[in-house]
Amino acid sequence: MSNSNQNDVVCVTGGSGCIGSWLVRLLLERRYTVHATVKNLNDDKETEHLRALEGADTRLRLFQIDLLDYDSIVAAISGCAGVFHLASPCIVDRVLDPQKELLDPAIKGTINVLTAAKAAGVRRVVVTSSISAITPSPHWPADKIKAEDCWADVEYCKQKETLAEKAAWDFSRENGLDVVVVNPGTVMGPVIPPTLNASMLMLVRLLQGCTETYEDFFMGSIHFKDVALAHILVYENPSASGRHLCVEAISHYGDFAAKVAELYPEYNLPRLPRDTQPGLLRAKDGGKKLMDLGLQFIPMEEIIKDSINNNPGMVLSRTGTSSCHVIEPVMTYQARQHTQKTRGGEQNNKAEMSNQNGVVCVTGGSGCIGSWLVRLLLDRRYTVHATVKNLNDDKETEHLRALEGADTRLRLFQIDLLDYDSIVAAVSGCAGVFHLASPNIIDRVLDPQKELLDPAIKGTINVLTAAKAAGVRRVVVTSSVAAIMPSPHWPADKVKSEDCWTDVESSWDFSKENGLDVVVVNPGVVMGPVIPPTLTASMLILLRLLQGCTETYEDIWMGSVHFKDVALAHILVYENPSASGRHLSVEAISHYGDFVAKVAELYPEYNVPRLPRDTQPGLLRTKDAGKKLMDLGLQFIPLEQIIKDSVESLKSKGFIS
């Protein structure tokens, strides 16, 4: 993202919906100020999940609008540089008055939004359409894959998406407004609001045994996050124009149903024919225009897993009913737990099975990286066992208990890394373990063996042993670039990477000898907004630099990385079966002198020393050191933003003025 967009004010209509909530979330993460529209400001189901988003307290304003009330739209768009128009009725079941319930809000509402945007001098409008505006299209050549230049036949289907999108293009041509369109497919994944969209309801029905094949359906699965990213990409890229098919692949509903059945054999899924959409040609690159803009689509298997595993409020019956229209209501986590306890017997056991894969342990959960990891895991609806050194120390526990979702999905455990039994209690019942707990000391230690080596090495073996005994599926171990640098025997003309070693990580020996699935994340100098009340060694380095410290740390690998990105890296390598080995988690490989120069440039009011540019002799710079994680979908926050977030955090916590 270009810096010019970081402070933009943008409007998201339909901000409380499943896609809208994800878009608001990602825009806030990218430092946009967001005007999000809802139908009713007094309805907590529309507003609470938005107000709980990171950054919402300072950069989110909610507006109540009616798509047929032009003045309400004007108020929301006023002062915005861009508009994302998502608001449109999305109804999965029968409607009584299609004109009133669907067509008027979709078509007239779109014209009202575009008119208000034009009057407000908005730079670009991104309109959310649908693959429903592409298919059914009975006159499309049978041997040609459907693409952005294919339009659903208006007379054949009279889809609101088709009519609304055509109205948007007509307005754009007649009024000179810059409009681009995103056409998502079947959108699923972790749901942020307390209600489900039509696609997720379709998945629920499939899991309940529904045999409908939806013949006029374009089954292009897509993750909520990817749809939100697609909107941002077409907004930020001036070259983006026209329509943008947003699908992981073009496929048949039968392909999707077969994959769900393969991944979740415990459900009573119907056997469907493979070709459920007559005449629809499959394609892996249906979303090529977005791929060319840099979007790496999350694959169908992960979309399905995220949809089923990470939505604990979505009650899925396994009774085998073939009804396609009776859906259990979405329940709160507390209500679901109560229901499981009161239904008893076989139903209770099955419900427990469905959530088994969502319980994970985070050792060192109270630290700066650990707190961020716990936060993001809770955001993704995991149940988390987080370990601390002392349950009676508010500095270790208060910031964790304050996290969203902690009241129902977080359990704290007091452990000593050298006390195996305490670790067993924390790991018990978990499908995965994130092992972060390790001493992190920047200053001189009196007893290295006792203060550093024993907790780090023996503690890791204890955690891995307990994980193996508990039947844990995968362990993610947090190592460091310190396991890569310094490495005096590494070729001087070769950029350091995951196959460069300083020492031996004990976890690999255990993994090989015991057949435990272990992957490793190697973060660099980790900084950003600090959640707990204490600082890491990396944040102390920054603090000292701002205070005038001239040390150059010659043996440090200055690969900066944001706390959030390190936490995301852990989740990515845990959730992706293809992830293996070590994963360098750095925004770039650079010198400490580069970092110092950027801090001095951004904050001239501080007494930042002038240092030579090459402070790490022989260290080669590179921008793609974290390529393994980038290939898994991680988009690293750039150095400038890392520094800004870090300094502002130091200010907010009173470490500097």
Number of C-alpha atoms within 10 A of each C-alpha: 12 7 10 8 15 16 13 18 21 27 31 27 29 25 29 29 25 25 27 26 26 25 28 29 24 18 25 20 16 19 16 20 23 28 24 28 30 21 18 15 15 11 10 12 14 22 21 15 15 26 15 13 20 14 18 18 11 10 16 24 16 21 22 18 23 17 24 18 13 17 13 18 25 18 14 26 28 18 17 20 19 24 27 27 24 23 27 24 15 13 11 12 8 7 11 8 9 11 12 11 15 18 20 18 21 26 22 17 22 24 21 20 28 26 18 21 26 19 12 16 15 21 15 22 27 23 26 23 27 23 28 23 26 21 22 23 18 13 10 16 11 12 9 10 15 23 19 18 10 17 20 22 19 16 7 10 15 13 19 25 25 24 17 25 23 17 17 24 18 13 18 19 11 9 12 10 20 20 24 22 26 25 24 28 25 25 24 30 25 24 26 23 20 19 19 20 18 17 16 21 19 20 21 22 24 26 26 24 22 20 16 16 17 13 16 16 20 23 26 26 29 24 28 26 22 25 27 22 21 29 25 18 17 25 23 16 12 10 8 18 15 14 22 28 29 32 31 28 22 24 24 26 25 19 17 20 21 17 15 21 18 13 12 16 10 13 21 19 24 18 12 16 14 14 17 20 20 11 16 23 15 16 14 12 15 22 25 18 20 25 16 10 14 12 18 19 24 18 14 21 16 15 21 23 19 19 22 24 19 23 23 25 20 24 20 21 19 17 12 15 16 18 14 16 12 10 15 13 12 17 16 14 18 13 12 17 17 11 16 16 14 11 12 11 10 9 17 15 13 16 21 13 12 18 16 16 19 20 21 27 31 27 29 25 29 29 26 24 28 26 26 25 28 30 24 18 25 20 19 21 22 25 26 28 24 28 30 21 18 15 15 11 10 12 14 22 21 15 14 26 15 11 19 17 19 18 12 13 17 24 16 21 21 18 23 16 24 18 13 17 13 18 25 18 15 26 29 18 18 22 19 25 27 27 24 23 27 21 13 13 12 11 7 7 11 8 9 10 11 11 15 15 14 16 19 22 16 16 21 23 20 20 28 26 18 21 26 19 12 17 15 22 16 22 27 24 25 20 22 19 26 18 17 21 19 19 15 9 9 15 11 11 9 10 15 23 18 17 9 17 18 15 12 10 16 13 21 17 11 17 18 11 8 12 9 20 20 24 22 26 24 22 28 25 24 24 31 25 22 23 21 21 14 15 17 18 16 17 22 16 18 22 18 13 20 21 14 14 14 13 13 17 14 15 14 18 23 26 26 28 24 28 26 22 25 27 23 22 28 25 17 16 25 22 15 12 11 8 17 15 14 22 28 27 32 31 28 22 22 22 26 24 19 15 19 22 17 15 22 17 12 13 15 11 9 15 13 21 17 12 15 14 14 16 20 20 9 14 23 15 15 14 12 15 21 24 19 19 25 17 10 17 16 18 15 22 19 15 20 15 16 21 23 17 17 22 24 16 19 21 12 13 16 9 12 14 10
